[in-house]
Amino acid sequence: MIPDERETIFDYFEMLDSKLISKETLVKNSTIFKEQGGVEVIFKFMKAMLADDVCISLCVQIFDRCKTKVNVVMDFIQFGGLDILERVMKDHEKNKILMSEVNKLLKSVLLIGARAAVSEISQESELIVMCQACQEALERKRRLKSTAPVSDTKPPTPLDRIRRVLTFMRNYHDKVEVLEVGLDACISFAGNTDSKACIGDTPFIEAVSKAIRDHGQHEAIMWRACVALSTVASFSQDIAGAIARENVHELLCEHFASFAENPYVQMNMLWLFDALLRWQLGPSRRRIWQSQRCIDLFMAFTAKREKLLSKAMLADK
């Protein structure tokens, strides 16, 4: 609950800042701050008092104290801190001092967060391939063997895990190394038996399509994205249609020739075309046949096939 008195809020910030300013106790106090939901509390203040320069400056200062602590930084990213900083920069662009503080914090968060994101996503990838029933069975087995007090906390569902991965991919959409491990996790999730029922509750298609749109020239991004989308496109014609609405087929045509020296990537791109064309009465097939660029690409395939057949026939004579 947010107090009504502005001075009461500032007293709370001052107390919190005094706990975090000491380097000797920073590890302990930042851990307590994180475990007690401090990041979410500060975000509530920032959202409620976004127009208040002093309040925002104090909040930024508190996070600046913890910018080297990965656990706090990960919560900052997970609960939408980057979006809040973006709003602050938009609403207070004339306040040069505040902008300087925000930019400094943003730079630190992105640098530390990118490294941590790779590690966090890798950990999620190990479990995201298992359905909820399998995870619960493993958890029961672990509890039977454990001598520690049993916790009632349930393991995160595959839906929770992929949402976390997609959040990292959205926040670090310009970091290829983060997107690579993120797409590996997406491939694992696509192969999860639970994914068919819950993929519609995630921005999976949008995130993977954006990776192709922003980094289609990178072969590591292209083939991973194509594998992930090919798998989920087979779930239903609606999902295939959602992929086509992102104009992924146009992006495949745009980048196909650039991977002429890498047939493995081109093969995965063609598999994605096949997955989208498989639904005969679906919107994905209709959108592809309405694309002149796709028609030109398919005509080029046909011409190349005829040329190769002619060469083969002449060689047999």
N, C-alpha and C positions, 0 to 999 in steps of 0.2 A: 504494500500500500504506500503510495507516494504522499508525503506530508504536504499540507497546504502552504505552510510557511516557507518562504524562500530561504530565510536565514537558517532554519532547521536543516534544510537540505545541504546548505553550504557547510554547516557544522559537521554533518555526516561525512561530506567529502574531505574536510580537513582532517578528521579523525582517521579516515581510511588512508589518506596520503601519508600521514605520520607513521602508519604501520608499514607502509611499503617503501618508504624513503631510505631505510637502513639496509645496506647491502648485506650486513651480517645476518639479518633475520628475513631477508627477502624470499629465500626459498621456502621457508616455513610459512610465512604470512601469505605469500602468493598462492601456495597450495590450499591454505584455509580459505582464502578469497575465492578460489576456483570451486572448491568443494561445497561451499555455502551458497553457490549460485550468484556470486558477486557480479559476474559479467552480465548476466541477464538483468540484475537490479539496476546497474549503471545504464544499460540500454533503455530501460523503462524511463529513467530520468531524462536521458538524451532525447527520446521521442516526445516526451511530454513537454520539454522545455527547449525544443529545437531552435526557437527564435532568440533564446537568451545566450548572448555571446559568452558571458562569464561562466555560466553553467557548463556550456559545451567545452570551454577552455579547461575547466577543472576536470571534467570527465576525460578529456584527451590526455591531460597530465597524469591521471591515475593509470591509464593504460600504458602510457609511456614508461612508467616505473616498471611495468611487468613485461615490456616488449621482448626481453631476452628469455622469458619463461615459456617454453613450448606449450605446456598444458593450458596456460591462459590464452596464448595466441590462437590455439586450435579452437577453444570455445569462442573467442572473438570472431573467428571466421565462420564457425558453425552456426552461430546465432544471428548472423547477418550484419556483422560489424562493418564490412566493406561497403554494404549498401547505405548504412547510416553515415559513414564518412563521405560518401558520394553526395548525399543530401546536404550535409554540412557544407561541403565545398560549393554546392550550388546556391545555398541560401545565404552564405556569408563570404561570398567571393570578394567583397570590398574590404574585408577585415584582413589586412596583410599579415598581421602577427598570428592570428588564428590559422590562416591558410598555411603559414610556415610550419606551425606545430602539427597540423593535420598531415601535411605532406611528409614530414619527418616520420611520423607514426606509421603512415601508410607504407612508406618505403621499407621500414623495419619489419612490419607485419608480413608484407609480400615476400621479403627475402627469407625470413625464418620459416614462414608458413609453407613456402614451396618445398623446402627440404623436408619439413615434417609431414606435409601432405603425401609425399611419395611413400614415406614409411607407413603412415596411417592407412593409405589405400592398399598397400601390399598386405598389411595385416587383415584387412577386410576381405581381400581376394581369396585368402585361404579358406574362409568360412562361407563366403557368399555363394559358392557352388553347391552347397548342401541345402536341402529343403528344410523347412522348420521342424518337421517330424524327426529328421536325422539329427539335427542340432540338439533337440530336446533329449533324444536317446543318448547322445554322447554326454550331455550334461548330467543326466541321471547316473550314468556309469561313473563319471568323474566324482560325483558326490558320494557314491557308495564306497569308493576307494579313499576318499579324503577323510582325514581326522579333524579337520578344521570345522568351526561352526558353519552350519548350512545356511546359505542366504536364500531368501525367497525371490530374489531378483531373477526374472526370466531372461534368457539370452535374446539379443536383438533378432528380429525377424529378417528374412532376406530383403523385405521391403524397406526396413529401417536402414539396413546396410547399404543398399544401392542408392537410397536417397542421400546418405552421407557422402558416398563417392561422387554422385552427380553435383553435390554442393561444391566439393573441391574442384571439380572440372569446370564449373561455372565461374568460380572465383579466380581460378588460374588458367583461364582459357587461352592465355598467351604463352604459357609454359609448356613446351612440347614434352618435357620429361614427365610432367604431372599427367598430361593427357594420355601418354603411352600406358602408364600403369593404370590409369582410370579406364581406358578402353579394354585393357586386359580383364579388369574387374567386370566390365559390361559384358564381355564375352562369357565369362563364368556365370554371370547372372542370367544371361539369355539361355544357358544350358540348364538352369535350375528348373525343376518341375513346378515350382511355385510361381515362376515368373509370368507364365501365361495369364494367370488370374489377377496379378497385381501390377503388371507393367503400365496399365492405363492410369494408375495413380501416381505415376512418376513422370518427370520431364526427360525420360530416357531418349526418345527419338529426337527431341529438340537438341539435347546436349551432344549426341553423337553426330547429328547432321551438322551442327555448328563446328565441330572439330574438322569435318571434311571441308566446310566452307572456308574456315580460317587457315587451315594447314593442309589443304589437299595436295600440295606439292611434296609433302613429306611422305615417303613410302611407308614408314613405320606407323604413321597415323592412318593413311589410306587403307592399308590392308586390314588393320584391326577394326576400323570403323565398318568396313564392308562385311567382315565376318559377323560382327555384332548385329548389324541391320539385316543381313541375309537370314540369320536365325530367327529373329523376331518377326520378320515379314511373313514367315510361314505360319504364324499363329492364326492370323485372320486377314481377310481382305480389308478390314477397317484399318488395321495397323499398317498394312502395305500402302493403303491410300494415304495415311498420315505421313509416311516416309516420302511418298511422291509429292505431297503438298509442300514439303520442305525443299522441293526442286533438286533432290539428290541426284536424280537421273541426268539432269542438266550438268551438274558438277562432275559426274562420271565422264560424260562426253568431253567436257572441257579439259580434263586432266589425263584422259586415256592415252593419248599419244606421247605424253611426257614420260610414261613408264614403258616405252618400247624395249628398253634394255632389261626390264625386270618383268618377265612373264608371270611370275608368281603373284605380283600385285594386280596385273591385268586379269589374271584368272579369277581372283577374288572379286574384282569389279564386275566381271561377267556373271559370276554367281549371284551377285546382288541384282543385276538386270533380270536374271532368270527367276529369282524369287518374286520380283515385282510383276513380271509378265505372267506368272503362273496362274493368277486369279483372272480367269477369262472374262468374267462379268464385273470385275472390280474396277474401282477408279484408278488404281495404279497403272493397270494395263492401258486404260483409255488415255491417261495423261502422257504416257510414253509414246503412244502412237500419234498423239497430237503434236509432239515435239519434232520440229524439222531437224534439229541437231541430232536427235536420236535416230531418225530415219536415215540421215546422211551417214552416220556411223555404221548402221546395220548394212546399208548398201555397200559401204567400203569393205565390210567383212565378206559380203557375198562376192564382190569383185576379186578380193584376195584369194578366196577359196577357189574360184574358177581358175585363177592364174596358177595356183599351186597344183590343181588337178591337171591342167594342161601340161605343166612341166613334168609331172609324174608320168603322164601318158607318153610324152615324147622320149622320156628317159627309158621307158620299157621297150621302145621300138628298136 
